[in-house]
Amino acid sequence: MMVIHLFYTGAGDNARRFAEEMESSGLADAIRSREGNLGYDYYYPAARPDTVLLIDRWRDQAALDAHHASPIMGQIAALREKYDLHMQVERFISRETDGDDPDQRFIRQ
């Protein structure tokens, strides 16, 4: 699985308005319904009111590549321009464990 963190930052509440339009326009739901999408959710960092965090999860690189090649990317780019947003991206690839994950002791189920 691949997890992408996209931090959208803009003046005032532009980043939040962008996320709201992604949701209200149906673009976010269209992405969620794409083959290989495992999650597409916006969050608001408490200490950064000018920023929105998108956590975008994909089955594999091929699914993400298909999404990037789709026409919906043009619509997203146009909205980013509309709200004059800047982006920071972090990418994570999950690792397979043999069931002996030392991090599990910190996670409350």
GUBAFI-897384 format. One record per residue (C-alpha): residue in three letters; x, y, z. Coordinates in steps of 0.25 Angstrom, whole numbers, plus 2048, in hexadecimal, padded with zeros to 3 digits. Layout:
// GUBAFI-897384
AlaXYZ ...
***
This chain:
// GUBAFI-897384
Met800800800 Met80480E7FD Val80181A806 Ile802828801 His80283480A Leu7FF841802 Phe7FF84E80A Tyr7F8859803 Thr7FB867808 Gly7F5874804 Ala7F2882808 Gly7E6883813 Asp7DD878812 Asn7E0874803 Ala7E4866806 Arg7D886380E Arg7CF869803 Phe7D78607F9 Ala7D4854801 Glu7C5858803 Glu7C48597F4 Met7CB84C7F1 Glu7C08467FA Ser7B484E7F5 Ser7B784C7E6 Gly7B883D7E7 Leu7C783D7E3 Ala7CB8367F0 Asp7C082C7EF Ala7C58297E0 Ile7D38277E5 Arg7CE81E7F1 Ser7C78157E6 Arg7D38137DE Glu7D88057DC Gly7E48037E7 Asn7E080F7EF Leu7E080B7FE Gly7DD819804 Tyr7DC828801 Asp7DA83080D Tyr7DC83F811 Tyr7E184381F Tyr7E3851825 Pro7F085282D Ala7EC85A83A Ala7F986283A Arg7F986682C Pro7EC86C828 Asp7F187081A Thr7F3861817 Val7EB855813 Leu7F1847814 Leu7EC83D809 Ile7EF82E80D Asp7EE827800 Arg7F0817800 Trp7F280E7F4 Arg7F37FF7F2 Asp8008017EA Gln80880A7E0 Ala8008057D4 Ala7F380A7DA Leu7F98177DE Asp7FF8197D0 Ala7F18167CA His7EB8217D3 His7F682A7CF Ala7F38287C0 Ser7E482A7C1 Pro7DD8377BD Ile7D983A7CC Met7E883E7CE Gly7E584A7C5 Gln7D984E7CE Ile7E184D7DA Ala7EC8557D4 Ala7E28607D1 Leu7DC8607DF Arg7EA8627E4 Glu7ED86E7DB Lys7DF8747DF Tyr7E38747EE Asp7F28777EB Leu7F786B7F3 His8058667F5 Met8088577F8 Gln81184F801 Val8118407FE Glu815834806 Arg815826801 Phe81481980A Ile81480B805 Ser80F80080F Arg8187F5813 Glu8147E7815 Thr8167E1823 Asp8177D3828 Gly80E7D6833 Asp8197DA83D Asp8177E983B Pro81E7F0847 Asp8157FC845 Gln8097F5849 Arg80C7F6857 Phe809805856 Ile7FB80384F Arg7EF802857 Gln7E57F984F 
***
